[in-house]
C-alpha cells in the first residue's frame, strides 16, 4: 500500500466536527465529542505508483439509526460534511 489515509467526522447537534485523521504528515488525534450521534470515517488508499485513489466510508451510529434526531441533523447539516461532498460515494444512510 503506497498510501492509506483516513479522516473521521462526527455529527453533533452543533454540526459536523472533525475527528482523528491520519495522513502522510502524521496522525492528529481528536476525541469523539460526547454529543456525537453519528460518525463517518473516510478512507483514501493508493496501492501503487500508477494506482487510482480508492475511497470508502465506514459508518458508525452512536444512536438508534431510526432516531428522529438523526433525521433532523441530516436535514440541517447534510448527510456528508462539505469537505467530503465531492467524493464519489453512494449515500445510503
Gaussian input, Z-matrix of N, CA and C with variables (Angstrom, degrees):
# hf/3-21g

backbone

0 1
 N
 C     1     B1
 C     2     B2     1     A1
 N     3     B3     2     A2     1     D1
 C     4     B4     3     A3     2     D2
 C     5     B5     4     A4     3     D3
 N     6     B6     5     A5     4     D4
 C     7     B7     6     A6     5     D5
 C     8     B8     7     A7     6     D6
 N     9     B9     8     A8     7     D7
 C    10    B10     9     A9     8     D8
 C    11    B11    10    A10     9     D9
 N    12    B12    11    A11    10    D10
 C    13    B13    12    A12    11    D11
 C    14    B14    13    A13    12    D12
 N    15    B15    14    A14    13    D13
 C    16    B16    15    A15    14    D14
 C    17    B17    16    A16    15    D15
 N    18    B18    17    A17    16    D16
 C    19    B19    18    A18    17    D17
 C    20    B20    19    A19    18    D18
 N    21    B21    20    A20    19    D19
 C    22    B22    21    A21    20    D20
 C    23    B23    22    A22    21    D21
 N    24    B24    23    A23    22    D22
 C    25    B25    24    A24    23    D23
 C    26    B26    25    A25    24    D24
 N    27    B27    26    A26    25    D25
 C    28    B28    27    A27    26    D26
 C    29    B29    28    A28    27    D27
 N    30    B30    29    A29    28    D28
 C    31    B31    30    A30    29    D29
 C    32    B32    31    A31    30    D30
 N    33    B33    32    A32    31    D31
 C    34    B34    33    A33    32    D32
 C    35    B35    34    A34    33    D33
 N    36    B36    35    A35    34    D34
 C    37    B37    36    A36    35    D35
 C    38    B38    37    A37    36    D36
 N    39    B39    38    A38    37    D37
 C    40    B40    39    A39    38    D38
 C    41    B41    40    A40    39    D39
 N    42    B42    41    A41    40    D40
 C    43    B43    42    A42    41    D41
 C    44    B44    43    A43    42    D42
 N    45    B45    44    A44    43    D43
 C    46    B46    45    A45    44    D44
 C    47    B47    46    A46    45    D45
 N    48    B48    47    A47    46    D46
 C    49    B49    48    A48    47    D47
 C    50    B50    49    A49    48    D48
 N    51    B51    50    A50    49    D49
 C    52    B52    51    A51    50    D50
 C    53    B53    52    A52    51    D51
 N    54    B54    53    A53    52    D52
 C    55    B55    54    A54    53    D53
 C    56    B56    55    A55    54    D54
 N    57    B57    56    A56    55    D55
 C    58    B58    57    A57    56    D56
 C    59    B59    58    A58    57    D57
 N    60    B60    59    A59    58    D58
 C    61    B61    60    A60    59    D59
 C    62    B62    61    A61    60    D60
 N    63    B63    62    A62    61    D61
 C    64    B64    63    A63    62    D62
 C    65    B65    64    A64    63    D63
 N    66    B66    65    A65    64    D64
 C    67    B67    66    A66    65    D65
 C    68    B68    67    A67    66    D66
 N    69    B69    68    A68    67    D67
 C    70    B70    69    A69    68    D68
 C    71    B71    70    A70    69    D69
 N    72    B72    71    A71    70    D70
 C    73    B73    72    A72    71    D71
 C    74    B74    73    A73    72    D72
 N    75    B75    74    A74    73    D73
 C    76    B76    75    A75    74    D74
 C    77    B77    76    A76    75    D75
 N    78    B78    77    A77    76    D76
 C    79    B79    78    A78    77    D77
 C    80    B80    79    A79    78    D78
 N    81    B81    80    A80    79    D79
 C    82    B82    81    A81    80    D80
 C    83    B83    82    A82    81    D81
 N    84    B84    83    A83    82    D82
 C    85    B85    84    A84    83    D83
 C    86    B86    85    A85    84    D84
 N    87    B87    86    A86    85    D85
 C    88    B88    87    A87    86    D86
 C    89    B89    88    A88    87    D87
 N    90    B90    89    A89    88    D88
 C    91    B91    90    A90    89    D89
 C    92    B92    91    A91    90    D90
 N    93    B93    92    A92    91    D91
 C    94    B94    93    A93    92    D92
 C    95    B95    94    A94    93    D93
 N    96    B96    95    A95    94    D94
 C    97    B97    96    A96    95    D95
 C    98    B98    97    A97    96    D96
 N    99    B99    98    A98    97    D97
 C   100   B100    99    A99    98    D98
 C   101   B101   100   A100    99    D99
 N   102   B102   101   A101   100   D100
 C   103   B103   102   A102   101   D101
 C   104   B104   103   A103   102   D102
 N   105   B105   104   A104   103   D103
 C   106   B106   105   A105   104   D104
 C   107   B107   106   A106   105   D105
 N   108   B108   107   A107   106   D106
 C   109   B109   108   A108   107   D107
 C   110   B110   109   A109   108   D108
 N   111   B111   110   A110   109   D109
 C   112   B112   111   A111   110   D110
 C   113   B113   112   A112   111   D111
 N   114   B114   113   A113   112   D112
 C   115   B115   114   A114   113   D113
 C   116   B116   115   A115   114   D114
 N   117   B117   116   A116   115   D115
 C   118   B118   117   A117   116   D116
 C   119   B119   118   A118   117   D117
 N   120   B120   119   A119   118   D118
 C   121   B121   120   A120   119   D119
 C   122   B122   121   A121   120   D120
 N   123   B123   122   A122   121   D121
 C   124   B124   123   A123   122   D122
 C   125   B125   124   A124   123   D123
 N   126   B126   125   A125   124   D124
 C   127   B127   126   A126   125   D125
 C   128   B128   127   A127   126   D126
 N   129   B129   128   A128   127   D127
 C   130   B130   129   A129   128   D128
 C   131   B131   130   A130   129   D129
 N   132   B132   131   A131   130   D130
 C   133   B133   132   A132   131   D131
 C   134   B134   133   A133   132   D132
 N   135   B135   134   A134   133   D133
 C   136   B136   135   A135   134   D134
 C   137   B137   136   A136   135   D135
 N   138   B138   137   A137   136   D136
 C   139   B139   138   A138   137   D137
 C   140   B140   139   A139   138   D138
 N   141   B141   140   A140   139   D139
 C   142   B142   141   A141   140   D140
 C   143   B143   142   A142   141   D141
 N   144   B144   143   A143   142   D142
 C   145   B145   144   A144   143   D143
 C   146   B146   145   A145   144   D144
 N   147   B147   146   A146   145   D145
 C   148   B148   147   A147   146   D146
 C   149   B149   148   A148   147   D147
 N   150   B150   149   A149   148   D148
 C   151   B151   150   A150   149   D149
 C   152   B152   151   A151   150   D150
 N   153   B153   152   A152   151   D151
 C   154   B154   153   A153   152   D152
 C   155   B155   154   A154   153   D153
 N   156   B156   155   A155   154   D154
 C   157   B157   156   A156   155   D155
 C   158   B158   157   A157   156   D156
 N   159   B159   158   A158   157   D157
 C   160   B160   159   A159   158   D158
 C   161   B161   160   A160   159   D159
 N   162   B162   161   A161   160   D160
 C   163   B163   162   A162   161   D161
 C   164   B164   163   A163   162   D162
 N   165   B165   164   A164   163   D163
 C   166   B166   165   A165   164   D164
 C   167   B167   166   A166   165   D165
 N   168   B168   167   A167   166   D166
 C   169   B169   168   A168   167   D167
 C   170   B170   169   A169   168   D168
 N   171   B171   170   A170   169   D169
 C   172   B172   171   A171   170   D170
 C   173   B173   172   A172   171   D171
 N   174   B174   173   A173   172   D172
 C   175   B175   174   A174   173   D173
 C   176   B176   175   A175   174   D174
 N   177   B177   176   A176   175   D175
 C   178   B178   177   A177   176   D176
 C   179   B179   178   A178   177   D177
 N   180   B180   179   A179   178   D178
 C   181   B181   180   A180   179   D179
 C   182   B182   181   A181   180   D180
 N   183   B183   182   A182   181   D181
 C   184   B184   183   A183   182   D182
 C   185   B185   184   A184   183   D183
 N   186   B186   185   A185   184   D184
 C   187   B187   186   A186   185   D185
 C   188   B188   187   A187   186   D186
 N   189   B189   188   A188   187   D187
 C   190   B190   189   A189   188   D188
 C   191   B191   190   A190   189   D189
 N   192   B192   191   A191   190   D190
 C   193   B193   192   A192   191   D191
 C   194   B194   193   A193   192   D192
 N   195   B195   194   A194   193   D193
 C   196   B196   195   A195   194   D194
 C   197   B197   196   A196   195   D195
 N   198   B198   197   A197   196   D196
 C   199   B199   198   A198   197   D197
 C   200   B200   199   A199   198   D198
 N   201   B201   200   A200   199   D199
 C   202   B202   201   A201   200   D200
 C   203   B203   202   A202   201   D201
 N   204   B204   203   A203   202   D202
 C   205   B205   204   A204   203   D203
 C   206   B206   205   A205   204   D204
 N   207   B207   206   A206   205   D205
 C   208   B208   207   A207   206   D206
 C   209   B209   208   A208   207   D207
 N   210   B210   209   A209   208   D208
 C   211   B211   210   A210   209   D209
 C   212   B212   211   A211   210   D210
 N   213   B213   212   A212   211   D211
 C   214   B214   213   A213   212   D212
 C   215   B215   214   A214   213   D213
 N   216   B216   215   A215   214   D214
 C   217   B217   216   A216   215   D215
 C   218   B218   217   A217   216   D216
 N   219   B219   218   A218   217   D217
 C   220   B220   219   A219   218   D218
 C   221   B221   220   A220   219   D219
 N   222   B222   221   A221   220   D220
 C   223   B223   222   A222   221   D221
 C   224   B224   223   A223   222   D222
 N   225   B225   224   A224   223   D223
 C   226   B226   225   A225   224   D224
 C   227   B227   226   A226   225   D225
 N   228   B228   227   A227   226   D226
 C   229   B229   228   A228   227   D227
 C   230   B230   229   A229   228   D228
 N   231   B231   230   A230   229   D229
 C   232   B232   231   A231   230   D230
 C   233   B233   232   A232   231   D231
 N   234   B234   233   A233   232   D232
 C   235   B235   234   A234   233   D233
 C   236   B236   235   A235   234   D234
 N   237   B237   236   A236   235   D235
 C   238   B238   237   A237   236   D236
 C   239   B239   238   A238   237   D237
 N   240   B240   239   A239   238   D238
 C   241   B241   240   A240   239   D239
 C   242   B242   241   A241   240   D240
 N   243   B243   242   A242   241   D241
 C   244   B244   243   A243   242   D242
 C   245   B245   244   A244   243   D243
 N   246   B246   245   A245   244   D244
 C   247   B247   246   A246   245   D245
 C   248   B248   247   A247   246   D246
 N   249   B249   248   A248   247   D247
 C   250   B250   249   A249   248   D248
 C   251   B251   250   A250   249   D249
 N   252   B252   251   A251   250   D250
 C   253   B253   252   A252   251   D251
 C   254   B254   253   A253   252   D252
 N   255   B255   254   A254   253   D253
 C   256   B256   255   A255   254   D254
 C   257   B257   256   A256   255   D255
 N   258   B258   257   A257   256   D256
 C   259   B259   258   A258   257   D257
 C   260   B260   259   A259   258   D258
 N   261   B261   260   A260   259   D259
 C   262   B262   261   A261   260   D260
 C   263   B263   262   A262   261   D261
 N   264   B264   263   A263   262   D262
 C   265   B265   264   A264   263   D263
 C   266   B266   265   A265   264   D264
 N   267   B267   266   A266   265   D265
 C   268   B268   267   A267   266   D266
 C   269   B269   268   A268   267   D267
 N   270   B270   269   A269   268   D268
 C   271   B271   270   A270   269   D269
 C   272   B272   271   A271   270   D270
 N   273   B273   272   A272   271   D271
 C   274   B274   273   A273   272   D272
 C   275   B275   274   A274   273   D273
 N   276   B276   275   A275   274   D274
 C   277   B277   276   A276   275   D275
 C   278   B278   277   A277   276   D276

   B1=1.4538
   B2=1.5249
   B3=1.3055
   B4=1.4590
   B5=1.5255
   B6=1.3265
   B7=1.4598
   B8=1.5190
   B9=1.3103
   B10=1.4619
   B11=1.5253
   B12=1.3275
   B13=1.4524
   B14=1.5204
   B15=1.3291
   B16=1.4555
   B17=1.5293
   B18=1.3247
   B19=1.4638
   B20=1.5207
   B21=1.3150
   B22=1.4545
   B23=1.5194
   B24=1.3319
   B25=1.4602
   B26=1.5240
   B27=1.3335
   B28=1.4643
   B29=1.5271
   B30=1.3180
   B31=1.4574
   B32=1.5199
   B33=1.3228
   B34=1.4612
   B35=1.5335
   B36=1.3086
   B37=1.4676
   B38=1.5365
   B39=1.3209
   B40=1.4645
   B41=1.5260
   B42=1.3356
   B43=1.4621
   B44=1.5223
   B45=1.3360
   B46=1.4630
   B47=1.5278
   B48=1.3445
   B49=1.4625
   B50=1.5257
   B51=1.3444
   B52=1.4598
   B53=1.5164
   B54=1.3246
   B55=1.4507
   B56=1.5140
   B57=1.3091
   B58=1.4579
   B59=1.5231
   B60=1.3251
   B61=1.4671
   B62=1.5216
   B63=1.3258
   B64=1.4662
   B65=1.5264
   B66=1.3242
   B67=1.4575
   B68=1.5262
   B69=1.3229
   B70=1.4605
   B71=1.5276
   B72=1.3238
   B73=1.4664
   B74=1.5238
   B75=1.3287
   B76=1.4558
   B77=1.5172
   B78=1.3166
   B79=1.4566
   B80=1.5256
   B81=1.3316
   B82=1.4572
   B83=1.5245
   B84=1.3352
   B85=1.4651
   B86=1.5273
   B87=1.3235
   B88=1.4621
   B89=1.5241
   B90=1.3224
   B91=1.4648
   B92=1.5293
   B93=1.3285
   B94=1.4655
   B95=1.5247
   B96=1.3458
   B97=1.4624
   B98=1.5321
   B99=1.3204
   B100=1.4652
   B101=1.5212
   B102=1.3280
   B103=1.4559
   B104=1.5341
   B105=1.3332
   B106=1.4666
   B107=1.5233
   B108=1.3286
   B109=1.4679
   B110=1.5286
   B111=1.3341
   B112=1.4563
   B113=1.5227
   B114=1.3237
   B115=1.4637
   B116=1.5200
   B117=1.3124
   B118=1.4642
   B119=1.5219
   B120=1.3411
   B121=1.4637
   B122=1.5214
   B123=1.3208
   B124=1.4564
   B125=1.5208
   B126=1.3364
   B127=1.4676
   B128=1.5168
   B129=1.3251
   B130=1.4601
   B131=1.5228
   B132=1.3425
   B133=1.4538
   B134=1.5270
   B135=1.3192
   B136=1.4604
   B137=1.5175
   B138=1.3474
   B139=1.4639
   B140=1.5279
   B141=1.3185
   B142=1.4593
   B143=1.5132
   B144=1.3217
   B145=1.4638
   B146=1.5307
   B147=1.3121
   B148=1.4587
   B149=1.5247
   B150=1.3042
   B151=1.4598
   B152=1.5201
   B153=1.3217
   B154=1.4599
   B155=1.5239
   B156=1.3111
   B157=1.4689
   B158=1.5251
   B159=1.3169
   B160=1.4630
   B161=1.5163
   B162=1.3233
   B163=1.4559
   B164=1.5201
   B165=1.3231
   B166=1.4602
   B167=1.5226
   B168=1.3212
   B169=1.4590
   B170=1.5251
   B171=1.3284
   B172=1.4571
   B173=1.5239
   B174=1.3228
   B175=1.4577
   B176=1.5178
   B177=1.3329
   B178=1.4663
   B179=1.5199
   B180=1.3145
   B181=1.4631
   B182=1.5166
   B183=1.3129
   B184=1.4530
   B185=1.5250
   B186=1.3213
   B187=1.4524
   B188=1.5215
   B189=1.2832
   B190=1.4588
   B191=1.5236
   B192=1.3351
   B193=1.4633
   B194=1.5240
   B195=1.3112
   B196=1.4645
   B197=1.5257
   B198=1.2973
   B199=1.4549
   B200=1.5247
   B201=1.3158
   B202=1.4556
   B203=1.5185
   B204=1.3338
   B205=1.4640
   B206=1.5220
   B207=1.3230
   B208=1.4637
   B209=1.5217
   B210=1.3136
   B211=1.4688
   B212=1.5291
   B213=1.3161
   B214=1.4626
   B215=1.5282
   B216=1.3337
   B217=1.4674
   B218=1.5203
   B219=1.3371
   B220=1.4682
   B221=1.5211
   B222=1.3353
   B223=1.4645
   B224=1.5296
   B225=1.3240
   B226=1.4614
   B227=1.5306
   B228=1.3296
   B229=1.4645
   B230=1.5336
   B231=1.3304
   B232=1.4607
   B233=1.5145
   B234=1.3282
   B235=1.4687
   B236=1.5244
   B237=1.3215
   B238=1.4612
   B239=1.5237
   B240=1.3245
   B241=1.4594
   B242=1.5329
   B243=1.3080
   B244=1.4763
   B245=1.5150
   B246=1.3124
   B247=1.4760
   B248=1.5306
   B249=1.3439
   B250=1.4645
   B251=1.5287
   B252=1.3127
   B253=1.4525
   B254=1.5249
   B255=1.3183
   B256=1.4665
   B257=1.5318
   B258=1.3253
   B259=1.4591
   B260=1.5192
   B261=1.3009
   B262=1.4724
   B263=1.5139
   B264=1.3318
   B265=1.4516
   B266=1.5224
   B267=1.3062
   B268=1.4556
   B269=1.5214
   B270=1.2995
   B271=1.4657
   B272=1.5165
   B273=1.3232
   B274=1.4697
   B275=1.5268
   B276=1.2911
   B277=1.4534
   B278=1.4977
   A1=107.77
   A2=116.63
   A3=121.55
   A4=111.44
   A5=115.64
   A6=120.36
   A7=108.99
   A8=116.67
   A9=122.24
   A10=107.27
   A11=115.44
   A12=120.76
   A13=110.21
   A14=116.41
   A15=119.17
   A16=110.33
   A17=113.86
   A18=122.69
   A19=107.15
   A20=117.59
   A21=121.62
   A22=109.49
   A23=116.06
   A24=122.12
   A25=108.39
   A26=115.91
   A27=121.91
   A28=108.89
   A29=116.23
   A30=120.85
   A31=108.81
   A32=115.97
   A33=122.67
   A34=108.35
   A35=118.12
   A36=120.05
   A37=112.97
   A38=117.54
   A39=121.92
   A40=112.17
   A41=117.79
   A42=121.73
   A43=111.84
   A44=114.32
   A45=121.01
   A46=109.94
   A47=115.74
   A48=122.90
   A49=108.00
   A50=116.16
   A51=120.16
   A52=110.83
   A53=114.65
   A54=121.41
   A55=109.74
   A56=115.84
   A57=122.18
   A58=110.52
   A59=115.65
   A60=120.42
   A61=109.71
   A62=114.11
   A63=121.13
   A64=107.29
   A65=115.96
   A66=121.43
   A67=108.38
   A68=115.85
   A69=120.61
   A70=111.29
   A71=116.94
   A72=121.04
   A73=112.87
   A74=117.03
   A75=120.30
   A76=111.37
   A77=115.48
   A78=121.86
   A79=109.18
   A80=114.78
   A81=121.55
   A82=106.30
   A83=115.40
   A84=121.03
   A85=109.88
   A86=115.55
   A87=121.35
   A88=107.29
   A89=117.90
   A90=119.69
   A91=111.54
   A92=115.03
   A93=120.94
   A94=107.08
   A95=117.29
   A96=118.55
   A97=110.82
   A98=117.08
   A99=121.36
   A100=111.67
   A101=117.59
   A102=120.99
   A103=113.61
   A104=118.47
   A105=121.50
   A106=110.31
   A107=116.49
   A108=120.79
   A109=111.52
   A110=117.02
   A111=121.37
   A112=107.10
   A113=117.38
   A114=120.72
   A115=110.43
   A116=115.11
   A117=122.46
   A118=108.00
   A119=115.50
   A120=120.64
   A121=106.44
   A122=115.74
   A123=123.04
   A124=108.74
   A125=116.51
   A126=122.24
   A127=108.90
   A128=115.62
   A129=120.90
   A130=107.57
   A131=115.51
   A132=120.91
   A133=110.09
   A134=115.65
   A135=122.42
   A136=105.41
   A137=116.00
   A138=118.90
   A139=113.62
   A140=118.68
   A141=120.43
   A142=111.35
   A143=115.94
   A144=121.01
   A145=111.41
   A146=117.81
   A147=120.90
   A148=112.43
   A149=116.15
   A150=120.41
   A151=112.51
   A152=114.66
   A153=120.69
   A154=108.73
   A155=116.79
   A156=118.53
   A157=110.91
   A158=115.41
   A159=121.61
   A160=106.58
   A161=115.40
   A162=119.46
   A163=109.62
   A164=114.82
   A165=120.04
   A166=108.29
   A167=115.33
   A168=120.51
   A169=108.83
   A170=116.30
   A171=121.86
   A172=107.71
   A173=116.42
   A174=122.83
   A175=109.37
   A176=116.51
   A177=121.19
   A178=108.73
   A179=115.49
   A180=120.67
   A181=107.80
   A182=116.70
   A183=121.48
   A184=110.30
   A185=114.96
   A186=123.48
   A187=106.12
   A188=118.70
   A189=121.85
   A190=108.86
   A191=116.82
   A192=122.10
   A193=112.43
   A194=118.11
   A195=121.67
   A196=112.20
   A197=116.12
   A198=121.75
   A199=111.91
   A200=115.46
   A201=120.50
   A202=112.33
   A203=117.10
   A204=119.86
   A205=110.79
   A206=117.57
   A207=119.65
   A208=111.03
   A209=117.22
   A210=120.65
   A211=110.57
   A212=116.41
   A213=120.25
   A214=111.06
   A215=117.00
   A216=120.40
   A217=111.58
   A218=117.93
   A219=120.29
   A220=110.90
   A221=117.17
   A222=118.83
   A223=111.17
   A224=117.67
   A225=121.59
   A226=112.24
   A227=117.24
   A228=121.58
   A229=114.33
   A230=117.59
   A231=121.38
   A232=112.20
   A233=114.75
   A234=120.04
   A235=112.24
   A236=116.59
   A237=121.82
   A238=109.06
   A239=118.03
   A240=119.52
   A241=109.41
   A242=117.96
   A243=121.71
   A244=112.05
   A245=116.31
   A246=121.45
   A247=112.18
   A248=117.79
   A249=120.84
   A250=113.37
   A251=118.68
   A252=120.61
   A253=112.85
   A254=118.17
   A255=120.78
   A256=112.66
   A257=117.15
   A258=119.90
   A259=109.53
   A260=115.86
   A261=121.67
   A262=109.59
   A263=116.11
   A264=120.46
   A265=109.40
   A266=115.13
   A267=121.17
   A268=108.14
   A269=115.98
   A270=121.27
   A271=107.34
   A272=116.11
   A273=120.12
   A274=111.98
   A275=116.72
   A276=119.82
   A277=108.86
   D1=121.61
   D2=179.94
   D3=-77.19
   D4=-39.29
   D5=-179.03
   D6=-146.43
   D7=137.29
   D8=177.72
   D9=-144.52
   D10=96.66
   D11=-176.65
   D12=-115.93
   D13=155.23
   D14=173.96
   D15=-147.35
   D16=155.54
   D17=-179.22
   D18=-136.44
   D19=130.26
   D20=-179.45
   D21=-106.72
   D22=136.90
   D23=176.57
   D24=-130.15
   D25=139.50
   D26=-178.68
   D27=-119.56
   D28=134.21
   D29=175.07
   D30=-93.65
   D31=124.67
   D32=-179.54
   D33=-125.17
   D34=170.75
   D35=175.63
   D36=-60.29
   D37=-13.46
   D38=179.73
   D39=-102.85
   D40=4.32
   D41=179.55
   D42=115.30
   D43=-169.95
   D44=179.50
   D45=-76.91
   D46=136.17
   D47=-178.75
   D48=-126.53
   D49=133.80
   D50=178.31
   D51=-67.75
   D52=142.34
   D53=175.75
   D54=-116.97
   D55=-157.50
   D56=-179.22
   D57=-61.24
   D58=142.76
   D59=175.43
   D60=-139.60
   D61=148.41
   D62=177.30
   D63=-127.54
   D64=119.50
   D65=178.90
   D66=-129.41
   D67=-177.80
   D68=177.99
   D69=-62.49
   D70=-23.41
   D71=179.93
   D72=-82.12
   D73=-11.30
   D74=-179.90
   D75=132.33
   D76=-172.66
   D77=-177.96
   D78=-110.67
   D79=135.29
   D80=175.09
   D81=-115.15
   D82=114.11
   D83=-179.46
   D84=-88.11
   D85=127.74
   D86=174.65
   D87=-131.60
   D88=133.99
   D89=-178.27
   D90=-69.10
   D91=154.11
   D92=173.98
   D93=-72.98
   D94=125.41
   D95=178.31
   D96=-60.51
   D97=141.23
   D98=179.41
   D99=-57.59
   D100=-32.33
   D101=-176.43
   D102=-91.13
   D103=7.76
   D104=179.08
   D105=-62.92
   D106=132.03
   D107=178.59
   D108=-112.15
   D109=-11.63
   D110=-174.53
   D111=-159.00
   D112=137.84
   D113=179.38
   D114=-133.34
   D115=145.57
   D116=175.87
   D117=-125.52
   D118=138.84
   D119=174.50
   D120=-118.79
   D121=113.20
   D122=-178.40
   D123=-92.70
   D124=118.29
   D125=-179.81
   D126=-106.10
   D127=137.28
   D128=173.94
   D129=-132.89
   D130=119.62
   D131=-175.58
   D132=-125.59
   D133=142.96
   D134=173.12
   D135=-127.54
   D136=122.37
   D137=-173.06
   D138=-92.27
   D139=-15.40
   D140=-179.99
   D141=-157.04
   D142=171.66
   D143=-176.81
   D144=-57.81
   D145=-40.67
   D146=-179.31
   D147=-98.24
   D148=6.74
   D149=-178.16
   D150=-74.10
   D151=148.21
   D152=175.35
   D153=-86.37
   D154=147.75
   D155=177.91
   D156=-61.77
   D157=134.61
   D158=173.81
   D159=-104.34
   D160=134.47
   D161=-177.95
   D162=-123.17
   D163=140.93
   D164=173.43
   D165=-148.82
   D166=160.40
   D167=-178.38
   D168=-129.80
   D169=129.60
   D170=172.31
   D171=-97.56
   D172=137.23
   D173=-177.70
   D174=-111.32
   D175=133.43
   D176=176.55
   D177=-129.87
   D178=116.60
   D179=175.48
   D180=-85.27
   D181=130.89
   D182=177.96
   D183=-109.55
   D184=9.06
   D185=175.06
   D186=-149.20
   D187=176.50
   D188=178.11
   D189=-58.72
   D190=129.96
   D191=-177.01
   D192=-59.40
   D193=-24.27
   D194=-179.50
   D195=-99.19
   D196=10.99
   D197=-176.87
   D198=-60.49
   D199=140.40
   D200=176.68
   D201=-62.55
   D202=-30.97
   D203=-179.81
   D204=-64.09
   D205=-36.65
   D206=177.56
   D207=-62.51
   D208=-44.50
   D209=179.46
   D210=-59.88
   D211=-43.01
   D212=179.39
   D213=-64.76
   D214=-45.81
   D215=-178.61
   D216=-66.84
   D217=-39.35
   D218=176.90
   D219=-62.52
   D220=-41.86
   D221=-179.26
   D222=-71.12
   D223=-27.63
   D224=179.86
   D225=-82.14
   D226=-46.53
   D227=-171.69
   D228=-112.02
   D229=-6.62
   D230=-178.99
   D231=89.98
   D232=158.53
   D233=179.84
   D234=-81.68
   D235=-12.18
   D236=175.95
   D237=-132.25
   D238=141.27
   D239=173.04
   D240=-64.78
   D241=149.36
   D242=-178.72
   D243=-52.67
   D244=-38.25
   D245=-177.81
   D246=-57.03
   D247=-27.09
   D248=-174.10
   D249=-115.31
   D250=11.44
   D251=-178.39
   D252=-68.88
   D253=-18.41
   D254=178.52
   D255=-82.58
   D256=-10.78
   D257=178.96
   D258=-65.79
   D259=141.10
   D260=-179.89
   D261=-86.98
   D262=74.46
   D263=-179.81
   D264=-125.66
   D265=154.45
   D266=176.68
   D267=-91.01
   D268=122.86
   D269=-179.21
   D270=-92.44
   D271=103.86
   D272=-177.86
   D273=-120.52
   D274=24.11
   D275=177.26
   D276=-109.96

